[in-house]
Amino acid sequence: MFDLMDFEVELSQAGNPVYAVFFFTGLDLLTDTQAAHALQHQLSGHIMPDLLVFLMPGYALDEFRAQQAAPTSPLMAELSRKGPGSPRTYACAFYDVDGAITEYVHISGPKRRFETLIKGNSSEIAKAGLNHLVDRSNVLKKAPAGFFYSKPSSRASNYFIRAEDLLSETLHAHYLAFTCLPLIKKATEDGMAAPDTLYLDTIALLPLGMAMQMYLMRFGQVGFANIRSFHSHEGLLKDGPLPKAVSALCLISASSQCGLAQQWLKVNSASPTRVATLLSFDETSSSCTILHALKKPEDFEVLGEGEAGGIRLIRIHGERFVAEHSETKVLNIGTDHAPDSLQAKFYSFMGADLFSCYTQDRPGLRPRTVHVHKDSLVVANDFGGWYERVLREEAVASTKWIIHDDDPASEALADRAIVYLASCGVTVENKVSFDRFDASVNFEGAVIIIAAAAERGSRLLSVSRRLRTAQNAEKPGTRLYITGALFGRSYQMMKELQSNLTQPPKGHSRYVFKTFVEIPAAELACTSHWVEEQRLLGSLHSVTTTFSPAVTQRMAVFDNAAAGGLGLNPFWPSSLTGQPMTLSRGFAFVDGKKDVRGASSTDIYLTILWILQNARYSDKVQNAKRLESGELQQVLLSPDVFSRFDDGVIQGAFLRAALPTELDYRAQETHSLSMADIIQRVAAGYGQERGEAAMEFVMALAIGKIRLHKDVDSRLRASLISMLSPHVPETLYLLDPEYEPPL
């Protein structure tokens, strides 16, 4: 892989923010291939940085200078390229054996005293990278409902810090070693020589220890004579004082309150300057240096002596802190899993053709799980009333600017806002699109930012950053963000987006963010269902040249998907009518006061996806009813879901909205048999109402979305081939009877 570790840092220069993107190269000099990949692919994930810096070890500086001097250097050729959206300044920074940035090499763009800025903020830069690494590594593990972790310290809590997840990639281990380099210098503050032994509380940190050793050797320093593991609390209690522990450097992977560091000092009579804890909930400790302080979850709990009650304990044991697995939970989906606002929103978009699936906005981008037809959304009846209410309640008289997304629907909303505000006596002086908004234009007063639809919200964040400079800091006006449809990847990501957008300067009231419909519908794993289906259908061309009407029709749907997505055809057509499947009767998740038979397949898919996302991640769903596969417990969708909801369109929606782990019954023979029985009954009804979704189940089996116990799977495939081949001969190729699902 050519990916470098990249992270953003916000620095301050003369009171102005500087947004820098750093690419960390690890132990070696940057290569031309890495530079090309970083600039052509990774850089696009960052929004309008002012400065791009490649961060390298100081011993690579001479070789880099030689590359600079060479007229045909491939590396310098790559660094000289700049495309649209590239930062204005490119540079390289080099750090010494103590982890401090001591050299800065300007490559291109304005210098703007960046050298002084970067050299003077070594610690802040290193911390920013570590924060990014921790955030992406998911080190904080929550115990399944009803369980607590019994830790090596003999304490029990509902969270466990798994620091070894920081080391999932080699570059991550190298970066962690880079942040640990200052610890070696700090260890000498007690007047003793540099440590010649490195103790780790778990062998899982060995990649970190080896990376530190390689740094020392390549910097020309004396490395560690020994790198040893002392097996956490159990090792200290069992072995007592360790050889050379007084003069050694001790690295502890994680400790919620630095209790292991205290135990190390007590047993080995060591100095706190020679002990470091990588991750902790404490910000400071008298027993050790803390590299990164985690934010303690609001629901963090610790059990006292004799307080276990009905809570079962999951023992963390072994050198790698492996936890015992909990019993699998099988969950049935009911109306209590539906979001509170689902009914009103479902009625507002039902049959309005507002959404499509598997749509690419622009060539080269990944397909979106659910795509919003913005022009249709903004003219919907319910939307118009909501939009005027937001303007009436949230817009202020000092509104001078309206900034809108670069699409006709968003611009139309901006025009409507100007007309409405004018009727209220408020004159908007400037209307501008996201792309044309210039941060150098300083203004006073409030601003409204409008986007018809958003997913990650990167364009909204870009405007927010520019507004920090444009809006007068001494007389800041408020900001009102209005988004028609927010389709984030998770509740957490949508919450973080709103938090970032509504965070005002110190002492100022929070900004306002309003959405008409807010659904965590951008689950990437769901898109893979269509990707695999399209790939599998394409592979049929290698085994046959003629296709049945059903397969021909489905292939045509994918052939047209590049233009506008799957539209009203997210699923296979009904085996009864040959048309898109629809509801044949009521819909259990709404009150039935309106006729729901006009809802499209896409409407039903979006609704079921919303319900499952709510069941997985909503704080309002009881833990016992959550559809969430934690590290220690697998949660499966009960086969009864497909029996209870027997409309083909609902069955297809559940199959595509579920995650693969939620339909993986391989270890559950009983549930495999139940699922196989349901699939056989649906297949037997092909051409009838009860068998509308037969091909949805076939495809889910064919791409491995549904996985059953080995013997059950083999029998089911043979049975389906026998039943469905007269209707869809390609079933033989889709369900190879020799297929064995890998365990």
C-alpha positions in Angstrom: 0.0 0.0 0.0 1.2 3.5 -0.8 -1.0 5.3 1.8 0.8 7.6 4.2 -0.7 8.5 7.5 -2.3 11.9 7.0 -3.9 14.2 9.6 -4.9 17.8 9.9 -3.6 20.5 12.3 -5.1 23.9 12.9 -2.3 26.4 13.9 -2.5 30.1 14.6 -0.2 32.7 13.0 -0.6 36.3 13.9 -4.1 35.6 15.1 -5.2 34.0 11.9 -5.9 30.2 11.5 -3.6 28.1 9.4 -4.9 24.8 8.2 -2.1 22.3 7.6 -2.2 18.7 6.4 0.6 16.5 7.4 1.7 13.2 5.7 3.8 11.0 7.9 6.3 8.8 6.1 7.4 6.6 8.9 11.1 5.5 9.2 12.0 6.2 5.7 12.4 9.0 3.1 9.3 9.9 1.1 9.2 8.0 -2.2 7.9 9.4 -5.5 5.1 6.7 -5.5 4.0 7.7 -2.0 4.0 11.4 -2.9 2.0 10.8 -6.1 -0.6 8.8 -4.1 -0.8 11.3 -1.4 -1.3 14.3 -3.7 -3.6 12.5 -6.2 -5.8 10.5 -3.8 -5.4 11.3 -0.1 -5.3 15.1 -0.4 -8.8 15.2 -1.8 -10.1 14.1 1.6 -9.1 17.4 3.2 -10.9 20.7 2.7 -8.9 23.7 1.5 -5.7 23.4 3.6 -3.3 26.3 3.5 -0.2 24.2 3.9 0.8 20.6 3.1 3.8 19.1 4.9 5.6 15.7 4.5 6.9 14.7 7.9 10.2 12.7 7.9 13.0 11.7 10.2 16.1 14.0 10.3 18.5 11.3 9.2 16.7 11.4 5.8 17.4 15.1 5.2 20.7 14.6 3.4 19.2 12.1 1.0 16.3 14.5 0.4 18.7 17.4 -0.3 20.4 15.1 -2.9 17.0 14.5 -4.5 16.4 18.2 -4.6 19.7 18.8 -6.4 19.1 16.1 -9.0 17.6 17.6 -12.1 15.7 14.4 -13.0 14.5 13.4 -9.5 11.1 11.5 -9.7 10.3 12.6 -6.2 10.8 16.3 -6.9 8.8 15.9 -10.2 5.8 14.6 -8.2 6.1 17.3 -5.5 6.1 20.0 -8.2 2.7 19.0 -9.5 -0.3 21.0 -8.3 -3.9 20.4 -9.4 -7.2 22.2 -8.7 -7.8 22.5 -4.9 -4.1 21.9 -4.0 -2.9 23.8 -1.0 -0.9 27.0 -1.7 2.3 25.8 0.0 4.1 22.5 -0.1 6.9 21.7 2.3 8.9 19.0 4.1 9.7 18.9 7.8 12.3 16.8 9.6 12.4 15.8 13.3 15.3 14.8 15.5 15.9 11.9 17.8 13.9 13.7 20.5 10.8 14.0 18.3 11.2 17.8 17.8 10.9 19.3 14.3 14.2 21.0 13.7 14.4 21.3 9.9 11.9 22.8 7.4 12.3 22.7 3.6 10.1 24.9 1.5 9.1 23.2 -1.8 6.6 25.6 -3.5 4.1 28.4 -2.8 4.2 31.4 -0.5 6.5 31.0 2.5 4.5 33.1 4.9 6.8 32.4 7.9 5.6 28.8 7.9 9.1 27.6 8.9 8.9 29.4 12.3 5.3 28.3 12.8 6.0 24.6 12.2 9.3 24.4 14.2 7.6 26.2 17.1 4.7 23.8 17.3 6.3 20.4 17.2 4.5 19.2 20.3 1.1 20.4 19.1 1.6 18.8 15.7 2.6 15.4 17.2 -0.5 15.6 19.5 -2.8 16.3 16.6 -1.6 13.3 14.8 -1.9 11.1 17.8 -5.5 12.4 18.4 -6.3 11.5 14.8 -4.8 8.0 15.2 -6.7 7.4 18.4 -10.0 8.6 16.9 -9.7 6.3 13.9 -8.6 3.3 15.8 -11.7 2.7 18.0 -9.7 1.9 21.1 -12.6 2.2 23.5 -14.6 -1.0 23.7 -18.0 -1.0 25.4 -19.2 -4.2 27.0 -22.5 -5.7 25.6 -25.6 -4.9 27.6 -25.6 -6.7 30.9 -21.9 -7.4 30.9 -18.9 -5.7 32.5 -15.2 -6.3 31.7 -13.2 -7.9 34.5 -9.8 -6.3 33.8 -6.3 -7.6 34.7 -6.3 -5.0 37.6 -9.2 -7.0 39.1 -11.5 -4.0 38.6 -14.7 -4.3 36.5 -16.1 -1.6 34.3 -18.4 -1.3 31.3 -15.5 0.0 29.1 -12.1 -1.4 28.2 -9.3 0.5 26.5 -7.7 -1.7 23.9 -4.5 0.2 23.0 -3.1 -2.5 20.7 -5.7 -1.4 18.1 -3.5 1.6 17.5 -1.0 -0.7 15.9 -3.2 -2.2 13.2 -0.9 -0.7 10.5 2.9 -0.4 10.3 2.8 3.3 9.8 0.6 3.6 12.9 3.3 1.8 15.0 6.0 4.1 13.5 3.9 7.2 14.4 3.3 6.0 17.9 7.1 5.4 18.2 7.7 9.0 16.9 5.5 10.4 19.7 7.3 8.3 22.3 10.8 9.6 21.3 10.6 12.5 23.8 10.1 10.0 26.6 13.7 8.8 26.2 15.0 12.3 26.8 12.5 12.9 29.7 13.7 9.7 31.4 17.1 11.3 31.9 15.6 14.1 34.0 16.2 12.0 37.1 19.9 12.3 36.6 20.5 8.7 35.5 21.7 7.6 32.1 19.4 7.0 29.1 17.4 3.7 29.6 19.0 0.6 28.1 16.0 -1.6 28.8 12.4 -1.2 27.5 9.6 -2.8 29.5 6.1 -3.3 27.9 3.0 -4.3 29.8 1.9 -6.5 26.9 3.7 -8.2 24.0 1.2 -6.6 21.7 3.2 -3.4 22.0 6.3 -5.1 20.5 5.9 -3.4 17.1 6.1 -0.1 19.0 9.2 -1.2 20.9 10.9 -2.4 17.7 10.0 0.9 15.9 11.6 2.9 18.7 14.7 0.7 18.5 15.0 1.3 14.8 14.6 5.0 15.2 17.5 5.1 17.8 19.7 3.0 15.6 19.1 5.0 12.4 19.7 8.3 14.4 23.1 6.8 15.4 22.1 6.4 19.1 22.6 3.4 21.4 19.5 1.3 21.3 17.8 -0.8 24.0 19.8 -3.8 25.1 16.6 -5.6 26.0 12.9 -5.2 25.2 10.7 -7.2 27.6 7.1 -7.7 28.5 6.1 -7.9 32.2 2.5 -9.2 31.6 0.5 -6.4 33.2 -0.8 -6.6 36.8 -0.4 -10.4 36.9 3.2 -10.2 36.0 4.0 -7.6 38.7 2.2 -9.5 41.4 3.8 -12.8 40.4 7.4 -11.8 39.6 8.0 -8.9 42.0 10.9 -6.4 41.2 12.2 -6.9 37.7 15.8 -6.8 36.5 17.0 -3.3 35.7 13.5 -1.9 36.2 14.8 1.1 38.1 16.8 2.4 35.1 14.4 1.1 32.4 11.8 2.9 30.4 8.3 1.4 31.0 5.5 1.7 28.5 2.0 0.9 29.6 -0.6 0.4 26.8 -3.6 1.7 28.7 -4.9 2.3 32.2 -8.1 4.1 33.0 -6.7 5.7 36.1 -2.9 4.9 35.8 -3.2 2.2 38.5 -0.6 0.0 36.7 1.9 2.9 36.7 1.4 3.3 40.4 1.9 -0.5 40.9 5.1 -0.3 38.8 6.6 2.5 40.9 5.7 0.6 44.1 7.1 -2.7 43.1 10.3 -1.5 41.3 11.1 1.8 43.2 11.3 3.5 39.8 11.1 7.2 38.9 7.8 8.5 37.4 9.9 10.1 34.6 10.6 6.7 33.3 7.0 5.5 33.1 4.5 6.4 30.4 0.9 5.3 29.8 -0.2 5.5 26.2 -4.0 5.9 26.9 -5.9 6.9 30.0 -9.0 8.7 31.1 -6.7 10.9 33.4 -5.2 13.9 31.8 -2.2 14.0 34.2 -0.7 11.7 36.8 2.0 11.9 39.4 3.0 8.3 38.6 3.7 8.6 34.8 3.6 10.6 31.6 0.2 10.2 29.8 0.5 10.3 26.0 -3.2 10.7 25.3 -6.1 11.4 27.6 -9.4 9.8 26.4 -12.7 11.5 27.1 -14.4 9.4 29.7 -17.9 8.3 28.4 -20.8 9.7 30.2 -22.1 6.2 30.9 -18.8 4.9 32.2 -19.3 2.7 35.3 -17.0 0.9 37.6 -18.2 -1.9 39.9 -17.2 -1.8 43.5 -16.6 -4.8 45.7 -19.7 -7.0 45.9 -21.7 -4.8 43.5 -21.9 -7.3 40.6 -25.6 -8.0 41.2 -27.1 -9.6 38.1 -24.2 -8.3 35.9 -22.1 -11.0 34.3 -18.4 -10.4 33.9 -16.3 -10.9 30.7 -12.8 -11.7 31.8 -10.0 -10.0 30.0 -7.1 -12.5 30.0 -4.0 -13.5 28.2 -0.9 -11.6 27.0 -2.9 -9.8 24.3 -5.9 -9.0 26.5 -8.3 -11.3 24.6 -11.8 -11.3 25.9 -14.1 -14.3 26.1 -16.9 -14.3 23.7 -20.5 -13.8 24.8 -23.5 -15.8 23.6 -25.0 -14.8 20.3 -28.2 -12.7 20.5 -31.0 -13.1 17.9 -33.2 -10.0 17.6 -36.7 -9.5 16.2 -37.5 -6.1 14.7 -40.6 -4.4 16.0 -42.4 -1.1 16.0 -40.4 0.0 19.1 -37.3 0.1 16.9 -38.8 2.8 14.6 -37.6 6.4 15.2 -40.2 8.8 16.7 -40.4 10.9 13.6 -40.7 8.0 11.1 -44.4 8.1 10.6 -44.7 11.8 9.7 -41.6 11.7 7.5 -42.7 8.5 5.7 -46.1 10.1 4.8 -44.3 13.2 3.6 -42.0 11.4 1.1 -44.2 8.3 0.3 -44.8 8.1 -3.5 -43.2 11.5 -4.1 -40.2 10.0 -6.0 -37.7 11.9 -3.8 -35.0 9.3 -3.6 -33.0 6.9 -5.7 -30.4 4.2 -4.7 -26.9 3.3 -5.9 -26.3 6.7 -7.6 -23.1 8.3 -8.7 -23.1 12.1 -8.5 -20.1 12.4 -10.7 -18.0 9.8 -12.6 -15.3 8.3 -10.4 -17.1 8.8 -7.1 -18.4 5.9 -5.1 -22.1 5.3 -5.5 -24.3 6.7 -2.8 -26.6 4.3 -0.9 -29.5 6.7 -1.1 -29.5 9.7 -3.3 -31.9 12.7 -2.9 -33.7 14.2 -5.9 -33.1 17.7 -4.7 -35.4 19.5 -7.1 -38.3 17.3 -6.1 -37.6 17.6 -2.4 -37.7 21.4 -2.3 -41.1 21.6 -4.0 -42.7 19.0 -1.8 -45.8 20.4 0.1 -44.6 19.4 3.6 -41.2 20.8 2.9 -42.4 24.3 1.9 -44.3 24.7 5.2 -41.4 23.5 7.2 -39.0 25.8 5.4 -41.0 28.9 6.0 -41.5 28.0 9.7 -37.7 27.7 10.1 -37.1 31.1 8.5 -39.9 32.6 10.6 -38.6 31.2 13.9 -34.8 31.2 13.4 -33.8 33.9 10.9 -32.8 37.2 12.5 -33.3 40.8 11.4 -29.5 41.3 11.0 -29.3 38.7 8.2 -27.2 40.2 5.4 -25.9 37.2 3.5 -27.3 34.0 2.1 -24.7 31.3 1.0 -26.1 28.3 -0.9 -24.8 25.1 -2.3 -23.9 25.0 -6.0 -27.1 23.3 -7.4 -30.3 24.7 -8.7 -32.4 23.4 -5.8 -30.3 25.1 -3.2 -30.2 28.3 -5.2 -34.0 28.1 -5.5 -34.3 27.8 -1.7 -32.0 30.8 -1.3 -34.3 32.9 -3.6 -37.3 31.8 -1.6 -35.6 32.8 1.6 -34.8 36.3 0.2 -38.4 36.8 -0.9 -39.8 35.6 2.4 -37.4 37.7 4.5 -38.2 40.8 2.4 -41.9 40.3 3.2 -40.9 40.4 6.9 -38.9 43.6 6.4 -35.5 42.1 6.2 -33.3 42.9 3.2 -30.6 40.4 2.2 -27.7 42.2 0.7 -25.7 39.3 -0.8 -26.5 35.9 -2.2 -23.5 33.7 -3.2 -22.8 30.0 -3.9 -20.5 27.9 -1.8 -17.8 27.8 -4.6 -17.9 31.6 -5.1 -17.9 32.6 -1.5 -14.6 34.5 -0.8 -13.3 34.3 2.8 -11.4 37.6 2.3 -14.7 39.6 2.2 -15.3 40.8 5.7 -18.8 41.5 6.8 -21.0 42.1 9.9 -24.3 40.6 10.6 -26.0 37.2 10.4 -25.8 34.7 7.6 -27.9 31.8 6.3 -26.2 28.8 4.8 -28.5 26.6 2.6 -27.9 23.1 1.2 -30.8 21.1 -0.3 -29.0 17.8 0.7 -25.8 16.7 2.5 -24.1 13.5 3.5 -20.7 14.0 5.1 -21.2 17.7 5.1 -17.7 18.5 3.8 -19.0 21.5 1.7 -20.8 22.9 4.7 -17.7 22.5 6.8 -15.7 24.3 4.1 -18.1 27.3 4.3 -17.9 27.2 8.1 -14.2 27.5 8.0 -14.2 30.4 5.6 -16.8 32.2 7.7 -14.5 32.2 10.7 -12.4 34.7 8.7 -15.2 36.5 6.8 -17.6 37.2 9.7 -16.5 40.2 11.9 -15.0 38.6 15.0 -15.7 41.7 17.1 -19.4 41.9 16.1 -20.2 38.3 15.2 -23.6 37.6 13.8 -25.3 34.3 14.1 -25.4 31.6 11.5 -28.4 29.5 10.5 -27.7 26.3 8.6 -30.7 24.9 6.7 -30.3 21.4 5.1 -33.3 19.7 3.4 -32.0 16.1 3.7 -29.1 15.0 5.8 -28.2 11.4 5.0 -25.2 10.7 7.2 -23.4 7.4 7.6 -24.3 7.1 11.3 -26.0 9.0 14.1 -22.6 9.7 15.6 -21.2 11.2 12.4 -24.3 13.4 11.9 -24.1 14.5 15.5 -20.4 15.4 15.1 -21.2 17.4 11.9 -23.9 19.4 13.7 -21.6 20.0 16.6 -18.8 21.3 14.4 -21.1 23.6 12.5 -22.9 25.1 15.5 -19.8 25.7 17.7 -19.5 29.5 18.0 -16.6 31.7 19.2 -16.1 31.8 22.9 -18.8 33.9 24.6 -21.2 33.8 21.7 -24.5 31.8 21.6 -24.5 28.6 19.6 -25.3 28.7 15.9 -28.5 26.9 14.6 -28.7 23.8 12.4 -32.0 22.7 11.0 -32.9 19.7 8.8 -36.2 18.6 7.2 -35.3 14.9 7.2 -32.3 13.4 9.0 -31.6 9.8 8.3 -28.4 7.7 8.8 -28.9 6.2 5.4 -25.4 6.4 3.9 -24.3 3.0 5.3 -21.4 2.0 3.1 -21.9 -1.7 3.7 -25.3 -1.6 2.1 -23.9 -0.3 -1.2 -21.8 -3.4 -1.5 -24.9 -5.5 -1.9 -25.6 -3.7 -5.3 -21.9 -3.8 -6.2 -21.6 -7.5 -5.7 -25.0 -8.1 -7.4 -23.9 -6.2 -10.5 -20.5 -8.0 -10.6 -22.2 -11.4 -10.3 -24.7 -10.6 -13.1 -21.9 -9.4 -15.3 -20.1 -12.7 -14.8 -23.0 -14.6 -16.3 -21.8 -13.5 -19.7 -18.9 -15.9 -19.4 -21.1 -18.9 -19.1 -24.1 -18.1 -21.3 -25.2 -15.8 -24.1 -29.0 -16.0 -23.6 -30.8 -14.8 -20.5 -34.2 -15.2 -19.1 -36.6 -12.2 -19.0 -36.1 -11.6 -15.3 -32.3 -11.5 -15.6 -32.4 -9.5 -18.8 -34.6 -6.9 -17.0 -32.3 -6.7 -14.0 -29.2 -6.3 -16.2 -30.9 -3.4 -18.0 -31.6 -1.7 -14.7 -27.9 -1.8 -13.8 -27.0 -0.7 -17.4 -29.0 2.5 -16.8 -27.9 3.0 -13.3 -24.9 5.2 -14.3 -27.2 7.9 -15.5 -29.6 8.2 -12.5 -29.1 5.3 -10.2 -31.6 2.5 -9.7 -34.5 4.9 -9.4 -37.6 2.9 -8.6 -35.9 -0.5 -9.1 -33.6 -1.1 -6.1 -34.9 -4.7 -5.9 -35.6 -7.4 -8.4 -39.1 -7.0 -10.0 -42.0 -8.9 -8.5 -42.1 -12.5 -9.7 -45.9 -12.1 -9.9 -46.3 -8.8 -11.9 -42.8 -8.2 -13.4 -43.1 -4.7 -12.0 -41.4 -3.1 -9.0 -42.6 -4.6 -5.8 -45.0 -2.5 -3.7 -46.9 -2.9 -0.5 -50.0 -5.1 -0.9 -51.6 -4.0 2.3 -50.7 -1.9 5.4 -47.3 -1.1 6.8 -46.7 -2.0 10.4 -44.5 0.9 11.2 -47.2 3.6 10.5 -50.7 4.0 11.8 -52.5 3.1 8.5 -54.6 6.3 8.3 -53.2 6.8 4.8 -53.1 4.4 1.9 -49.4 3.2 1.8 -49.7 1.2 -1.4 -48.4 4.2 -3.3 -45.0 3.9 -1.6 -42.2 2.9 -4.0 -39.6 0.2 -3.4 -37.0 2.9 -2.7 -39.3 4.5 -0.1 -39.6 1.2 1.7 -35.9 0.5 1.5 -35.1 3.9 3.0 -37.6 3.4 5.8 -36.3 -0.1 6.7 -32.7 1.1 6.5 -33.6 4.0 8.9 -35.3 1.5 11.3 -32.3 -0.8 11.3 -29.9 2.1 11.8 -32.0 3.3 14.7 -32.0 -0.2 16.2 -28.2 -0.3 15.9 -27.2 3.1 17.2 -30.0 5.1 18.7 -29.6 5.9 22.4 -33.4 5.7 22.8 -33.4 2.0 22.1 -33.0 -0.2 25.1 -29.7 -2.1 25.3 -31.5 -5.4 25.3 -33.2 -4.6 22.0 -30.3 -3.1 20.2 -29.1 -4.5 16.9 -25.4 -4.0 17.5 -22.7 -6.5 17.0 -20.1 -5.5 19.6 -16.7 -7.1 19.7 -17.8 -9.7 22.2 -21.3 -10.5 21.0 -22.9 -11.2 17.6 -26.4 -9.9 17.2 -28.4 -11.6 14.4 -31.6 -10.6 12.7 -34.1 -13.2 13.7 -35.4 -15.3 10.7 -38.9 -14.5 12.1 -38.4 -11.0 10.6 -38.8 -12.5 7.2 -41.8 -14.5 8.2 -43.6 -11.8 10.1 -43.1 -9.2 7.3 -44.1 -11.3 4.4 -44.6 -8.5 1.8 -41.9 -9.1 -0.9 -40.8 -5.4 -0.9 -40.3 -5.4 2.9 -38.3 -8.7 2.7 -36.1 -7.3 0.0 -35.6 -4.1 2.0 -34.5 -6.0 5.1 -32.1 -8.2 3.0 -30.4 -5.1 1.6 -30.4 -2.9 4.6 -29.0 -5.5 7.0 -25.3 -5.8 7.5 -23.6 -9.1 6.5 -22.8 -9.9 10.1 -26.5 -9.7 11.0 -27.4 -12.4 8.5 -24.5 -14.7 9.2 -26.1 -17.9 10.7 -23.2 -20.3 10.0 -22.6 -21.0 13.7 -26.3 -21.3 14.4 -27.8 -24.5 12.9 -31.2 -24.0 14.4 -31.6 -20.5 13.0 -30.0 -21.7 9.7 -32.8 -24.3 9.4 -35.4 -21.6 10.1 -34.0 -19.3 7.6 -33.7 -22.0 5.0 -37.4 -23.0 5.5 -38.5 -19.4 5.0 -36.5 -19.1 1.8 -37.8 -22.4 0.4 -41.4 -21.3 1.1 -40.8 -18.0 -0.7 -39.1 -19.7 -3.7 -42.0 -22.3 -3.9 -44.3 -19.3 -4.3 -42.5 -17.9 -7.4 -45.0 -16.3 -9.7 -47.4 -15.7 -6.8 -47.8 -13.0 -4.2 -46.0 -14.9 -1.4 -43.0 -15.5 -3.8 -42.5 -12.0 -5.1 -39.1 -11.6 -3.5 -37.7 -15.1 -4.4 -34.9 -13.6 -6.5 -33.9 -11.2 -3.7 -33.2 -14.3 -1.5 -31.4 -16.0 -4.3 -29.1 -13.1 -4.8 -28.5 -12.6 -1.1 -27.3 -16.2 -1.0 -25.3 -15.9 -4.2 -23.3 -12.9 -3.0 -22.8 -14.3 0.5 -25.0 -11.8 2.2 -27.0 -14.6 3.8 -24.7 -17.3 5.3 -26.0 -20.5 6.7 -24.7 -23.6 8.4 -22.7 -25.6 5.9 -25.0 -28.6 5.5 -28.1 -26.5 5.5 -26.7 -24.2 2.9 -25.8 -27.1 0.5 -29.3 -28.6 0.7 -31.0 -25.2 0.3 -29.0 -24.3 -2.8 -29.8 -27.7 -4.5 -33.5 -27.2 -3.6 -33.6 -23.7 -5.0 -32.0 -24.7 -8.2 -34.6 -27.4 -8.7 -37.5 -25.1 -7.9 -36.4 -22.0 -9.7 -34.6 -23.2 -12.8 -37.8 -23.6 -14.8 -38.5 -19.9 -14.2 -34.9 -18.5 -14.1 -32.5 -20.9 -15.6 -29.5 -18.8 -14.5 -30.2 -19.9 -10.9 -27.9 -22.9 -11.6 -25.0 -20.5 -12.2 -25.9 -18.1 -9.4 -26.2 -21.0 -6.8 -23.5 -23.4 -7.6 -24.3 -26.5 -5.6 -20.6 -27.1 -5.0 -20.2 -23.7 -3.3 -19.0 -23.9 0.3 -19.2 -20.8 2.4 -15.7 -20.1 3.9 -15.6 -20.3 7.7 
